[in-house]
Amino acid sequence: DSSFGSDEADVVCHQLGYTGASSYGNTGTIDSYGTDSSSTLIESVSCSSNYLVLLQCNWESQYSSTCADDDKDVVVICHSTRIWDDPSSGQIRLSKGQYSNQGLLEIYCNGEWGTVCDD
């Protein structure tokens, strides 16, 4: 049940201060940004195109899930660049990409960064 699509990718990029997503997928279908040891914190994300932040979307929160394989971690490539410092709960970032506008989608929750799963 893969629900992460263009609306969700655009919400991610808008929340990060980018103009939108140029592409999206998961580490199993597009260029991998390496493996990670982060827990999957949210999955089954479903957004409306007018949402401004990922946590406005519908999603499930769980540490143990069907996303144990890294090949389902969400990857997003945004159109432009902005860098965030001093994370707060619910903040998202793209990590392990060659540039700051692409990479593995992670969310900051309960004092830790974790991945978002495309399940």
KETIKE-132909 format. One line per 8 residues: number of its first residue (from 1); their letters; for each residue x, y, z of N, C-alpha, C. Coordinates in steps of 0.2 Angstrom, whole numbers, plus 5000, padded with zeros to 4 digits. Atoms other than C-alpha are relative to their C-alpha. Layout:
// KETIKE-132909
NUM> A> X:Y:Z:X:Y:Z:X:Y:Z; ...
This chain:
// KETIKE-132909
1> DSSFGSDE> 5004:4994:5000:5000:5000:5000:5004:5006:5000; 4996:4994:5000:5011:5014:4994:4996:5006:4999; 5004:4994:5001:5004:5031:4997:5003:5006:4999; 4996:4994:5001:5018:5043:4996:5001:5002:4993; 5000:4998:5007:5016:5053:4980:5002:5007:4999; 4998:4993:5002:5018:5070:4972:4997:5005:5005; 5002:4995:4995:5007:5079:4985:5004:5000:5006; 4996:5001:4994:5016:5072:4999:5007:5003:4999
9> ADVVCHQL> 4993:4997:5002:5033:5076:4991:5000:5008:5000; 5000:4993:5000:5028:5094:4988:4999:5003:5007; 5001:4998:4993:5022:5096:5006:5007:5000:5004; 4994:5000:4997:5039:5090:5012:5005:5006:4997; 4996:4995:5003:5048:5102:5000:4998:5007:5003; 5003:4993:4998:5036:5117:5005:5002:5001:5008; 4998:5000:4993:5039:5113:5024:5007:5002:5001; 4993:4998:4999:5058:5114:5021:5002:5006:4997
17> GYTGASSY> 4999:4994:5003:5056:5130:5012:5002:5000:4992; 4999:5000:5007:5058:5124:4994:4994:5001:4996; 5006:4998:5005:5047:5128:4979:4996:4994:4999; 5004:5006:5002:5041:5110:4977:5005:4994:4999; 4995:5006:5001:5048:5092:4973:5001:5000:4992; 4999:5002:5007:5056:5088:4957:5000:4993:4999; 5001:5007:5001:5056:5070:4960:4999:4997:5007; 5001:5004:4994:5052:5057:4974:4999:4993:4999
25> GNTGTIDS> 5000:5008:5001:5052:5038:4977:5002:4997:5007; 4997:5003:4994:5060:5027:4989:5006:4997:4998; 4993:5002:5001:5077:5020:4991:5001:4993:4996; 5000:5006:5004:5072:5004:4982:4998:5001:4993; 5002:4998:5007:5066:5013:4966:5004:5005:4997; 4996:4994:5003:5078:5028:4964:5007:5000:5003; 4993:5000:4997:5096:5032:4968:5000:5000:5008; 5000:5001:4992:5100:5026:4986:5004:5006:5003
33> YGTDSSST> 4996:4996:4996:5107:5038:4999:5003:4997:5005; 4996:5004:4995:5115:5024:5008:4995:4997:5005; 5004:5003:4995:5109:5014:5022:5000:5004:5007; 5000:4997:4994:5104:5020:5039:4998:4996:5006; 5002:5004:4994:5101:5014:5057:4994:5004:5003; 5006:4997:4997:5086:5026:5060:4994:4996:5000; 5006:5003:5000:5070:5020:5066:4995:5003:4995; 5006:4997:5004:5054:5022:5055:4996:5003:5005
41> LIESVSCS> 5004:4997:4995:5044:5034:5065:4993:5001:4997; 5007:5000:5002:5029:5037:5053:5000:4997:4993; 5001:5003:5006:5022:5028:5038:4993:5001:4997; 5007:4999:5003:5007:5028:5026:4998:5007:5000; 5001:4992:5000:5008:5047:5024:4995:5001:4994; 5005:4998:5005:4993:5054:5014:4999:5008:5001; 5000:4993:4999:4993:5073:5011:4995:5003:4994; 5003:4996:5005:4982:5086:5002:5005:5005:4997
49> SNYLVLLQ> 4995:4996:5003:4991:5097:4990:5000:5007:5003; 5000:4993:4996:4986:5113:5001:5003:5000:5007; 4997:5001:4993:4995:5106:5017:5007:5004:5000; 4994:4997:4999:5010:5116:5023:5005:4996:5003; 4995:5004:4997:5018:5104:5034:4998:4992:5001; 5001:5007:5000:5020:5085:5035:4995:4997:5005; 5004:5002:4995:5011:5083:5051:4993:5002:5000; 5007:4999:5002:4995:5090:5044:4997:4994:4996
57> CNWESQYS> 5002:5005:5004:4994:5075:5033:4997:4994:5004; 5002:5006:4996:4986:5058:5038:5006:4995:5000; 4995:5004:4999:4999:5046:5044:5000:4995:5006; 4999:5005:4995:5003:5031:5055:5006:5001:5004; 4994:4999:4996:5015:5032:5069:5002:4993:5004; 4999:5006:4997:5024:5016:5074:5008:4999:4999; 4993:5002:5000:5042:5010:5078:5001:4993:4997; 5000:5006:5004:5039:4992:5072:4995:5000:4995
65> STCADDDK> 5004:5000:5006:5032:4991:5055:5002:4995:4994; 4998:5004:5006:5032:4983:5038:5006:5003:4996; 4994:4996:5003:5046:4996:5034:5007:4998:5003; 4994:5002:4997:5060:4986:5042:5006:5000:4994; 4995:5000:5005:5069:4986:5025:5001:5007:4998; 4999:4993:5002:5078:5002:5020:4998:5001:4993; 5002:4999:5007:5072:5000:5002:4993:5003:5000; 5007:4996:5000:5055:5008:5007:5001:5007:5003
73> DVVVICHS> 4999:4993:4998:5063:5024:5015:4999:5005:4995; 5002:4995:5005:5056:5039:5006:5006:5004:4998; 4995:4996:5003:5068:5049:4995:4996:5006:4997; 5003:4994:5003:5063:5067:4990:5006:5005:4997; 4996:4995:5003:5072:5079:4978:4996:5006:4999; 5003:4994:5001:5067:5097:4979:5003:5005:4995; 4997:4996:5005:5069:5111:4967:5005:5005:5002; 4995:4995:4997:5079:5124:4978:5002:4998:5007
81> TRIWDDPS> 4996:5001:4994:5089:5125:4994:4998:5004:5006; 5001:4996:4994:5086:5130:5012:5002:4995:5005; 4997:5004:4995:5095:5124:5027:4997:5002:5007; 5003:4999:4993:5087:5121:5045:5005:4999:5005; 4996:5001:4994:5096:5123:5061:4996:4999:5006; 5003:5001:4994:5091:5118:5079:4993:4997:4999; 5006:5003:5002:5077:5105:5075:4995:5001:5006; 5005:5001:4995:5060:5105:5084:4996:4994:4998
89> SGQIRLSK> 5004:5006:5001:5048:5091:5085:4995:5001:4994; 5004:4999:5006:5039:5088:5068:5004:5003:4994; 4996:4997:5006:5053:5096:5058:5003:4994:4996; 4997:5005:5004:5059:5086:5043:5006:5003:4996; 4994:4998:5004:5075:5086:5033:5001:4994:4995; 4997:5005:5005:5083:5077:5018:5007:4999:5002; 4993:5002:4998:5099:5068:5023:5003:4996:4995; 4996:5004:5004:5113:5059:5014:5000:5001:4993
97> GQYSNQGL> 5000:4998:5007:5110:5067:4997:5007:5004:4998; 4994:4996:5002:5124:5075:4987:4999:5007:5001; 5002:4993:4999:5115:5091:4989:4995:5001:5005; 5005:5000:4994:5104:5098:5003:4993:5000:4997; 5006:5000:5003:5089:5098:4991:4997:4993:4998; 5002:5007:5002:5088:5079:4989:5003:4995:5006; 4998:5005:4995:5090:5064:5000:4995:4996:5003; 5005:5004:4995:5082:5052:5013:4996:5005:5004
105> LEIYCNGE> 5005:4996:4996:5067:5060:5021:5000:4997:5007; 5000:5002:4993:5069:5060:5040:4995:5006:5004; 5005:4996:4996:5057:5068:5054:5003:5000:5007; 4997:5000:4993:5063:5074:5071:4994:4999:5005; 5005:5002:4995:5052:5067:5085:5003:4997:5006; 4998:5003:4994:5055:5064:5103:5008:5000:5001; 4993:4999:4999:5073:5071:5102:5004:4996:4996; 4996:5004:5005:5078:5060:5088:4998:5000:4993
113> WGTVCDD> 5002:5000:5007:5079:5060:5069:4998:4992:4998; 5002:5006:5002:5070:5045:5061:4998:5000:4993; 5002:5000:5007:5065:5040:5043:4992:5000:4999; 5007:5000:5002:5048:5041:5034:4999:4994:4996; 5000:5006:5004:5042:5025:5026:4994:5000:4995; 5005:5001:5005:5033:5022:5010:4997:4993:5000; 5003:5006:4999:5022:5008:5015:4992:5000:4997
